C-alpha cells in the first residue's frame, strides 16, 4: 500500500513538472514577440532622433532652400542676391555647396583674398604718410608767419596810400575855381525865368496841363461850353476851368477862400422859384429884369457868386459887354426861347 501511494505521488509530481515546463515554454514565445516589436519601434525612434539632431543640407534647409531653387530655375544671380539681402540673409551662403550643411561649411569657409588688395595696401600706405606729415611740426611755420605779416602790412600801406591820393585829388578839385560858374549861373537864371513863364508855383498852363488839356481841346473843336462844364462836373473838376485863360495855370486863376455869403441867401427868391418847378428860362428872365446874372441859375446855391465867377481874379474888364457882341442871342432868351435852342 505504501508503494502505490509513493508511485502516485511520483506521477503527480511528474505531471506538475510537465505542466510547469509547458507553461514555461509558452511564455517565452509571447515575450519574444513583444520584444521584437519593441525593438522595431525603438530603432525607428532612434532613427527619427538622429534625423532631428542632424543638420540639413543647404538645398533642403528651410532658410535657404528657396534661393537654390531660384538658381535652379535659371533666375539671374543678381536677383537672387537682392532677394537674400531683402530677407536679411547672408549672401555669401549662395556660393557654398548646396549638398552640405551650412554649419559644416561655415567652419571650413576660407577667407577670400581681396581683388583690390594691392590698391588697398597702396592707399593705406599713402594715408599713413599723409597722417605722419600732418603730425610732424612745420619747420617753416615761423618763416611763413613772418612773410604773411609783411604782406598784410604792405597791402595795408598800399591801400592807405591809394586812399590818401584820392582824397588829395578830390580836395584839389573842390578848391579849383569853376571855370563854367558864370555859364551855370546864366542857365539857372534862364531856367528860373522859364519856370516863371510856365505859371505860378511851376504849374503848367491849362492848355498843356494833363488834368485839364482835354477840356480845352473840346472847346477848340467847337463843343458848347455848357457841354464842357458838364464834363468837368462829371469828372469832379471845377467847371469854371472852361472860363479860365488856357495860357495860365489853374493855381494862378483859382478862387481864393470863399468869404462871401452863399447864393441861396443873396438870391433866395430865385432859387425858390426853381424849387417850385418854374422853368430855368423864366428864372433867367426874372434875373435879367432885375439886372442880375442869369447864369446864377446854373450855379451852386451853397457857394458865393464871387467864388463861381471870374470876379476878383481877372483884371479890369475893358472888353465890350456880351449883350452888345451877342445881342441877338440874349434877345432870344428874353423872348422865352429855351436855353438849349439858343
C-alpha positions as CSV (number, residue, x, y, z in Angstrom):
1,X,0.0,0.0,0.0
2,X,2.9,2.3,0.7
3,X,4.4,1.7,-2.8
4,X,1.3,2.6,-4.8
5,X,0.9,5.8,-2.8
6,X,4.5,6.6,-3.5
7,X,4.1,5.9,-7.2
8,X,1.0,8.1,-7.3
9,X,2.9,10.9,-5.7
10,X,5.8,10.5,-8.2
11,X,3.3,10.6,-11.1
12,X,1.6,13.7,-9.7
13,X,5.0,15.4,-9.3
14,X,5.9,14.4,-12.8
15,X,2.7,15.8,-14.2
16,X,3.2,19.0,-12.3
17,X,6.7,19.3,-13.7
18,X,5.4,18.7,-17.2
19,X,2.7,21.4,-16.8
20,X,5.3,23.8,-15.5
21,X,7.6,23.0,-18.4
22,X,4.8,23.6,-20.9
23,X,3.8,26.9,-19.3
24,X,7.4,28.0,-19.3
25,X,7.8,27.1,-23.0
26,X,4.6,29.1,-23.9
27,X,5.5,32.3,-22.0
28,X,8.9,33.0,-23.7
29,X,7.2,32.9,-27.1
30,X,4.9,35.8,-26.1
31,X,7.8,37.7,-24.6
32,X,9.9,37.2,-27.7
33,X,7.1,38.5,-30.0
34,X,6.7,41.6,-27.8
35,X,10.4,42.2,-27.6
36,X,10.8,42.2,-31.4
37,X,8.0,44.8,-31.8
38,X,9.5,46.9,-29.1
39,X,12.9,46.7,-30.7
40,X,11.4,47.8,-34.1
41,X,9.8,50.9,-32.6
42,X,12.9,51.7,-30.6
43,X,15.0,51.6,-33.8
44,X,12.6,53.9,-35.6
45,X,12.6,56.3,-32.7
46,X,16.4,56.3,-32.7
47,X,16.4,57.0,-36.4
48,X,14.0,59.9,-36.1
49,X,16.0,61.3,-33.2
50,X,19.1,61.1,-35.4
51,X,17.3,62.9,-38.3
52,X,16.1,65.6,-35.9
53,X,19.5,66.2,-34.4
54,X,21.4,66.0,-37.7
55,X,21.8,69.4,-39.6
56,X,20.1,69.5,-43.0
57,X,22.0,70.2,-46.3
58,X,21.5,73.7,-47.7
59,X,19.3,72.7,-50.6
60,X,16.8,71.3,-48.1
61,X,17.4,73.9,-45.3
62,X,14.0,75.8,-45.0
63,X,16.0,79.1,-44.6
64,X,18.0,78.8,-47.8
65,X,16.3,76.2,-50.0
66,X,14.2,78.7,-51.9
67,X,17.2,80.6,-53.1
68,X,18.8,77.5,-54.5
69,X,15.5,76.7,-56.2
70,X,15.6,80.2,-57.8
71,X,19.1,79.5,-59.2
72,X,17.9,76.1,-60.4
73,X,15.1,77.8,-62.3
74,X,17.7,79.9,-64.1
75,X,16.9,83.2,-62.3
76,X,19.7,85.8,-62.6
77,X,22.2,85.5,-59.8
78,X,21.8,89.3,-59.1
79,X,18.1,88.9,-58.5
80,X,18.7,86.0,-56.0
81,X,21.3,88.1,-54.2
82,X,18.8,91.0,-54.0
83,X,16.2,88.7,-52.6
84,X,18.6,87.4,-49.9
85,X,19.6,91.0,-49.0
86,X,15.9,91.9,-48.8
87,X,15.2,89.0,-46.5
88,X,18.2,89.8,-44.3
89,X,20.2,86.6,-45.2
90,X,23.9,86.2,-45.7
91,X,24.5,86.5,-49.4
92,X,27.8,84.6,-49.2
93,X,25.8,81.4,-48.5
94,X,24.8,81.2,-52.1
95,X,28.4,80.4,-53.1
96,X,28.5,77.3,-50.7
97,X,27.9,73.7,-51.6
98,X,24.1,73.1,-51.5
99,X,24.7,69.4,-50.7
100,X,26.4,70.1,-47.4
101,X,25.0,71.7,-44.2
102,X,25.6,75.4,-43.5
103,X,27.4,74.9,-40.2
104,X,29.9,72.4,-41.6
105,X,30.8,74.8,-44.5
106,X,30.9,77.9,-42.4
107,X,33.5,76.4,-40.1
108,X,35.6,75.5,-43.2
109,X,34.9,78.6,-45.3
110,X,38.2,80.1,-46.4
111,X,38.6,83.8,-46.4
112,X,38.7,85.2,-50.0
113,X,41.6,87.3,-50.9
114,X,40.5,90.8,-51.9
115,X,40.8,91.6,-55.7
116,X,42.0,95.1,-54.8
117,X,44.4,94.1,-52.1
118,X,47.4,95.8,-53.8
119,X,45.4,99.0,-54.3
120,X,44.1,99.0,-50.7
121,X,47.7,98.4,-49.4
122,X,48.9,101.4,-51.5
123,X,46.1,103.7,-50.3
124,X,46.7,102.7,-46.6
125,X,50.4,103.5,-47.0
126,X,49.7,106.9,-48.6
127,X,47.2,107.6,-45.8
128,X,49.8,106.8,-43.2
129,X,52.4,109.1,-44.9
130,X,49.9,112.0,-45.1
131,X,49.0,111.5,-41.4
132,X,52.7,111.4,-40.4
133,X,53.3,114.6,-42.4
134,X,50.4,116.4,-40.9
135,X,51.5,115.4,-37.3
136,X,55.1,116.4,-37.9
137,X,55.9,120.0,-36.9
138,X,56.3,122.6,-39.7
139,X,59.8,123.8,-39.8
140,X,59.0,126.8,-41.9
141,X,55.9,127.9,-39.9
142,X,57.7,130.8,-38.3
143,X,59.1,132.0,-41.7
144,X,55.6,131.7,-43.3
145,X,54.0,133.7,-40.5
146,X,56.6,136.4,-40.9
147,X,56.0,136.7,-44.7
148,X,52.3,136.7,-44.2
149,X,52.6,139.6,-41.7
150,X,54.8,141.5,-44.0
151,X,52.4,141.0,-46.9
152,X,49.5,142.2,-44.8
153,X,51.4,145.3,-43.7
154,X,52.4,146.1,-47.3
155,X,48.9,145.7,-48.5
156,X,47.5,148.0,-45.8
157,X,50.1,150.6,-46.6
158,X,49.3,150.4,-50.3
159,X,45.6,150.9,-49.6
160,X,46.2,153.8,-47.3
161,X,48.5,155.5,-49.9
162,X,45.8,155.0,-52.6
163,X,43.0,156.5,-50.4
164,X,45.2,159.4,-49.4
165,X,46.0,160.2,-53.0
166,X,42.3,160.0,-54.0
167,X,41.3,162.3,-51.0
168,X,44.0,164.8,-52.1
169,X,42.8,164.8,-55.7
170,X,39.2,165.4,-54.6
171,X,40.2,168.2,-52.3
172,X,42.2,169.8,-55.1
173,X,39.3,169.5,-57.4
174,X,36.9,171.2,-54.9
175,X,39.3,174.1,-54.3
176,X,39.8,174.7,-58.0
177,X,37.6,177.6,-59.2
178,X,34.9,176.5,-61.5
179,X,35.5,178.0,-65.0
180,X,31.9,177.4,-66.0
181,X,30.4,179.1,-63.0
182,X,29.2,182.1,-64.9
183,X,27.6,179.9,-67.6
184,X,25.9,177.8,-65.0
185,X,24.5,180.9,-63.3
186,X,23.2,182.1,-66.7
187,X,21.4,178.8,-67.4
188,X,20.0,178.7,-63.9
189,X,18.6,182.2,-64.3
190,X,17.0,181.3,-67.7
191,X,15.5,178.1,-66.1
192,X,14.0,180.2,-63.3
193,X,12.6,182.7,-65.9
194,X,11.1,179.8,-67.9
195,X,9.6,178.4,-64.8
196,X,8.0,181.8,-64.0
197,X,6.6,181.9,-67.5
198,X,5.0,178.5,-67.1
199,X,2.9,179.7,-64.2
200,X,2.8,180.4,-60.6
201,X,4.3,177.6,-58.4
202,X,5.9,176.0,-61.5
203,X,2.4,174.7,-62.6
204,X,1.9,174.2,-66.3
205,X,-0.7,176.3,-68.2
206,X,-4.1,174.8,-68.5
207,X,-3.8,174.0,-72.3
208,X,-0.9,171.6,-71.6
209,X,-1.9,170.6,-68.0
210,X,-2.6,166.8,-68.2
211,X,-5.6,167.3,-65.9
212,X,-7.4,169.9,-68.0
213,X,-6.0,169.9,-71.5
214,X,-8.7,167.5,-72.9
215,X,-11.4,170.0,-71.9
216,X,-9.7,172.9,-73.8
217,X,-9.4,170.5,-76.8
218,X,-13.2,170.0,-76.6
219,X,-13.6,173.8,-76.7
220,X,-11.2,174.1,-79.6
221,X,-13.1,171.7,-81.7
222,X,-16.2,173.8,-81.2
223,X,-18.1,171.9,-78.5
224,X,-20.5,174.1,-76.5
225,X,-19.2,175.5,-73.2
226,X,-22.2,174.0,-71.3
227,X,-21.2,170.5,-72.5
228,X,-17.6,171.1,-71.3
229,X,-19.0,172.3,-67.9
230,X,-21.0,169.1,-67.6
231,X,-17.9,167.0,-68.5
232,X,-15.9,168.9,-65.8
233,X,-18.6,168.4,-63.2
234,X,-18.9,164.7,-64.1
235,X,-15.2,164.2,-63.7
236,X,-15.2,166.0,-60.3
237,X,-13.4,169.1,-61.7
238,X,-14.0,172.8,-61.3
239,X,-16.5,173.7,-64.1
240,X,-15.1,177.3,-64.1
241,X,-12.0,175.9,-65.7
242,X,-13.7,176.3,-69.0
243,X,-13.9,180.1,-68.5
244,X,-10.2,180.4,-67.5
245,X,-7.3,181.5,-69.5
246,X,-5.7,178.4,-71.1
247,X,-2.3,180.2,-71.2
248,X,-2.1,180.4,-67.4
249,X,-2.0,177.8,-64.7
250,X,-5.1,176.7,-62.7
251,X,-3.5,177.7,-59.4
252,X,-2.9,181.3,-60.6
253,X,-6.6,181.6,-61.6
254,X,-8.3,179.5,-58.9
255,X,-10.6,181.4,-56.5
256,X,-9.4,182.3,-53.0
257,X,-11.2,181.2,-49.9
258,X,-14.9,181.9,-50.2
259,X,-15.8,184.6,-47.6
260,X,-18.9,186.0,-49.4
261,X,-22.4,184.8,-48.5
262,X,-23.8,181.8,-50.5
263,X,-26.2,182.4,-53.4
264,X,-29.1,180.8,-51.6
265,X,-29.1,183.8,-49.2
266,X,-28.5,186.6,-51.7
267,X,-30.7,185.2,-54.4
268,X,-33.1,183.2,-52.2
269,X,-36.2,184.0,-54.2
270,X,-34.8,182.9,-57.5
271,X,-33.8,179.5,-56.1
272,X,-37.3,179.2,-54.5
273,X,-38.7,179.7,-58.0
274,X,-36.6,176.9,-59.3
275,X,-37.5,174.7,-56.3
276,X,-41.2,175.3,-57.1
277,X,-40.7,173.9,-60.6
278,X,-40.5,177.1,-62.6
279,X,-38.6,176.7,-65.9
280,X,-35.0,177.8,-65.8
281,X,-35.6,180.2,-68.7
282,X,-38.3,182.1,-66.8
283,X,-36.0,182.4,-63.8
284,X,-33.2,183.7,-66.1
285,X,-35.6,186.3,-67.4
286,X,-36.5,187.4,-63.9
287,X,-32.8,187.7,-63.1
288,X,-32.2,189.8,-66.2
289,X,-35.1,192.1,-65.4
290,X,-33.5,192.9,-62.0
291,X,-30.1,193.3,-63.6
292,X,-28.7,190.1,-62.2
293,X,-26.5,187.5,-63.9
294,X,-28.9,184.9,-65.5
295,X,-26.2,182.2,-65.1
296,X,-26.9,182.2,-61.4
297,X,-29.5,179.6,-62.3
298,X,-26.7,177.1,-63.1
299,X,-24.5,177.9,-60.1
300,X,-24.2,176.2,-56.7
301,X,-26.5,177.9,-54.2
302,X,-24.2,176.9,-51.4
303,X,-21.3,179.0,-52.7
304,X,-21.0,182.7,-53.2
305,X,-21.3,184.4,-56.5
306,X,-17.7,185.6,-56.5
307,X,-16.4,182.1,-55.9
308,X,-18.2,180.9,-59.1
309,X,-17.2,183.7,-61.4
310,X,-14.0,185.4,-62.5
311,X,-14.7,188.4,-60.4
312,X,-11.7,189.3,-58.4
313,X,-9.4,187.1,-60.4
314,X,-9.3,189.0,-63.6
315,X,-8.0,192.4,-64.2
316,X,-10.3,195.2,-65.1
317,X,-12.7,194.2,-67.9
318,X,-12.0,196.5,-70.8
319,X,-13.7,194.4,-73.5
320,X,-17.3,195.1,-74.7
321,X,-20.1,193.5,-72.7
322,X,-21.7,190.3,-74.1
323,X,-25.0,192.0,-74.6
324,X,-23.5,194.0,-77.4
325,X,-21.5,191.3,-79.1
326,X,-24.2,188.6,-78.6
327,X,-27.2,190.8,-78.6
328,X,-29.4,188.6,-80.7
329,X,-28.9,185.6,-78.6
330,X,-29.8,187.4,-75.4
331,X,-32.9,188.7,-77.2
332,X,-33.9,185.1,-78.0
333,X,-33.6,184.3,-74.3
334,X,-35.5,187.4,-73.4
335,X,-38.5,186.4,-75.6
336,X,-38.6,183.0,-73.9
337,X,-36.7,180.7,-76.3
338,X,-35.3,177.7,-74.3
339,X,-31.6,177.8,-73.4
340,X,-30.9,174.6,-75.3
341,X,-32.3,176.1,-78.5
342,X,-30.2,179.3,-78.1
